[in-house]
Amino acid sequence: MRHGVVLGLLLGFSVAVPVAQAQTRRELGTLTLEDVPEIPRRIVERTAQYTNTRGALMMDFDPDGDGVLLVTRFGDSAQVHHVAGPGMDRSQWTFFPEPVTNAGYDVKDGSTGFFFRMDAGGSEFYQYHWMDRATGRSTLLTDGASRNQSWLPNHNGGAVAFVSTARNKKDFDIHVLERPSNGWATATAGAARRVKDVEGQWAPLDWSADGKTLLVMRYVSINESYLHLLTVADGTLKELNPTGGKKKIAYGAAVLDPNGAHVWFASDENAEFLRLTRLDLATGKKEVVTPKLNWDVTQLAITRDGATLAYVVNEGGSAALYLAATSDAGKATRVELPRGVISGVQFDRAGARLGLTMSTSQSSADVQVVDVKSRAVTRWTFSETGGIPSQTFVTPSLEEAPSFDKRKIPFWFYAPRNPPKKPTPVIIFIHGGPEAQATAGFDPTVQYVVNELGVAAVVPNVRGSAGYGKSYLALDNGAKREDSVKDIGAVLDWIGKQPGLDKTRVAVFGGSYGGYMVLASMTTYPERIRCGVDVVGISNFVTFLKNTEAYRQDLRRAEYGDERDPKMKALLEKISPMTNASRIKAPLFVIQGKNDPRVPVTEAEQMVATVRGNKGAVWYLVAADEGHGFQKKKNRDVLTQSVSLFFETHLLP
């Protein structure tokens, strides 16, 4: 179908689009490259160090020892590793061709094995397994076919809660899997009990100390969610903090107090930001612990004795970590850490240590452990950056650009250390989501173009990005979609006013929703964009909403609008890049995973065919064993090499 796309079948028209064939086509392993030239050896060598950077992600503390379980990559894909102590060797415990994306222990069986999550070919139909350390064999625990996620082991071991689309491939029903009497290695695939049939997106967040109750969330959109307590025995649901439909509340992280008296959660109730709140389960009384905090609380963790609380605050793309006694949570202590991004926050079983993953602009993700009593921070892993000294990486400055409505659009600006004498070209990197955020974490692609190509990088958080309050988050919803594209225009205006930057050589790069923004920028500002790279991007909202996996459709309609409504469908078609593809004048590079469940490969195929039919220049790279982004190193290597050549060819001259 790649070159025989008839757009009318996809959009509901009766008009066929003229299609031009690729001039060159070659296969490279699982990759197909169309009109992508052979990569010069010098580019392969220059990019190799950057693609060999790696990170280590905190997964779990050993339940009966001092070590940590983590995920990192030493071969072609990320796998489970173990580290016995700070700075000690990483011992690899899984060896699969597919990436392992999550792992953790069962408290009772932690000495004999661990759980892990894996999909096939980037399909995101995640399956959970048990790896038996004694035999080296893994056991499939889920059904092998549906999407399974939010794996949550019981605090006392012996049971796991999770959600699965097994019933109808659309709704995330709540399941509980009990440990067989002879151990997890003897479990039967798909034997979990379906505790509650639900509609839409749900997730378990925490277990009660006695294992009888689950704290669960129903997620409608980033602006609307609901917390409930679920009785495991009979599936009874009780909504927490009900509003009777009078207002919408967005909840973030949430945990149960081990003594069963309180729920701690982050919410934007009566506020712009997600504030830390304590809810008394007996009285319903709420106490906002961070009333004056004008940033989101993004992560929570509590010790098993309920004495200490940890929470992370997103301060405009940089993370701050706080520790507090639950008896006086308003008096929190900030842990001294460099500016960067924090994830995976969790206490060990004794409550003496707090583990996390930390990334900065100059260092990739690594496991750090905080001593709860002294607040001392110890780095446990030292991930390689391809032999490149970390001090050579650029630390960005935080800038703002006024947009059409006088609103300030924040962005990170990376300036080359040794800029050329003539004005410097610029690449605008646009994040996906759209409910995501460009942060101060490590990005090897950005560092490569800045350090090796001598290009400045601008990484904006256009309206609709997370981290700047719920009003900012909603500014691009539905009919306001093109306002976010106008924010790129504001960034272009800012670039044009900088004497050291070349406004005639500006490229755009983005993935997923960021890929849509690349295409929309190229149609909206055809004279101001020199070239663009679209990675797994949306080309037409109507076909995207029709063809994305069923479990995602309603979630995306809440953001983009419902294409089943005739007026909204007409608007979505009007603003889609496919409709305006004739305005694209600059060279385009489209990159896609064939198994993408979020943005189907047809979104890329129809865009490539249409631009070629308009006599436009398009490079096309598709991976048969990838989904929503490239996870395997061999594929990412070719992607990085090809993107470098594309920019050398179309941006730098």
Secondary structure, 3 states (H helix, E strand, C coil): CCCCCCHHHHHCCCCCCCCCCCCCEEEECCEEEECCCCCCHHHHHHHHHHHCECCCEEEEECCCCCCEEEEEECCCCEEEEEECCCCCCEEECCCCCCCEEEEECCCCCCCCEEEEEECCCCCCCCEEEEEECCCCEEEECCCCCCCEEEEEECCCCCEEEEEECCCCCCCCEEEEEECCCCCHHHCCCCCCEEEECCCCEEEEEEECCCCCEEEEEEEEECCEEEEEEEECCCCCEEEECCCCCCCCCCEEEEEECCCCCEEEEEECCCCCCCEEEEEECCCCCEEECCCCCCCEEEEEEECCCCCEEEEEEEECCEEEEEEEEHHHCCCCEEECCCCCEEEEEEECCCCCEEEEEEEECCEEEEEEEEECCCCCEEECCCCCECCCCHHHCCCCEEEEEECCCCCEEEEEEECCCCCCCCCEEEEEEECCCCCCCCCCCCCHHHHHHHHCCCCEEEEECCCCCCCCCHHHHCCCCHHHHHHHHHHHHHHHHHHHCCCCEEEEEEEEEEECHHHHHHHHHHHHCCCCCCEEEEECCCCCHHHHHHHCCHHHHHHHHHHHCCCCCHHHHHHHHHHCCCCCHHHCCCCEEEEEECCCCCCCHHHHHHHHHHHHHCCCCEEEEEECCCCCCCCCHHHHHHHHHHHHHHHHHHCCC
